[in-house]
Amino acid sequence: MAVLYIAMGGLIMFSGLILKYNFRDNNSQEDDFLIVRYILGVGIIGYGLFRAYRVYKYKK
């Protein structure tokens, strides 16, 4: 599950498909959400790393 979080964070950060699509005009637009994509991506990757640490720490 942690790998999925890290992969999704990378997809959000490095792919314009998530927050770049304009639903009104049905075409891609200028990347106005670059900072939002990076903030969300870093947050999700951080959460994935935290979950991976917790799994590793409490694995017996």
C-alpha positions as CSV (number, residue, x, y, z in Angstrom):
1,M,0.0,0.0,0.0
2,A,2.9,2.3,0.7
3,V,4.2,1.8,-2.8
4,L,0.9,2.8,-4.2
5,Y,1.0,6.1,-2.2
6,I,4.5,6.8,-3.4
7,A,3.6,6.0,-7.0
8,M,0.5,8.2,-6.9
9,G,2.4,11.1,-5.4
10,G,5.0,10.8,-8.2
11,L,2.2,10.6,-10.8
12,I,0.6,13.8,-9.4
13,M,3.9,15.6,-9.4
14,F,5.3,14.6,-12.7
15,S,2.2,14.1,-14.8
16,G,-0.1,16.9,-15.9
17,L,-3.1,14.7,-16.3
18,I,-4.3,15.0,-12.7
19,L,-4.9,18.7,-12.3
20,K,-4.3,20.1,-15.8
21,Y,-7.5,19.0,-17.5
22,N,-10.1,21.7,-18.1
23,F,-13.6,20.1,-17.9
24,R,-15.4,23.1,-19.4
25,D,-13.4,23.2,-22.7
26,N,-12.4,19.5,-22.8
27,N,-8.8,20.3,-23.6
28,S,-5.6,20.8,-21.7
29,Q,-4.7,24.2,-20.6
30,E,-1.7,26.0,-19.2
31,D,-0.2,24.5,-16.1
32,D,-1.6,26.9,-13.5
33,F,-1.6,24.3,-10.8
34,L,2.1,23.4,-10.8
35,I,2.6,24.5,-7.2
36,V,-0.5,22.7,-6.0
37,R,0.6,19.5,-7.8
38,Y,4.0,19.6,-6.1
39,I,2.5,20.3,-2.7
40,L,0.0,17.4,-3.1
41,G,2.7,15.1,-4.5
42,V,5.2,15.7,-1.7
43,G,2.4,15.3,0.9
44,I,1.3,12.0,-0.5
45,I,4.9,10.7,-1.0
46,G,5.6,11.7,2.6
47,Y,2.6,9.8,3.8
48,G,3.6,6.8,1.8
49,L,7.1,6.9,3.3
50,F,5.6,7.3,6.8
51,R,3.4,4.2,6.2
52,A,6.3,2.2,4.9
53,Y,8.3,3.1,8.0
54,R,5.4,2.1,10.2
55,V,5.1,-1.3,8.5
56,Y,8.8,-1.9,8.7
57,K,9.0,-0.7,12.3
58,Y,6.2,-2.9,13.6
59,K,7.0,-6.0,11.4
60,K,7.7,-8.9,13.7
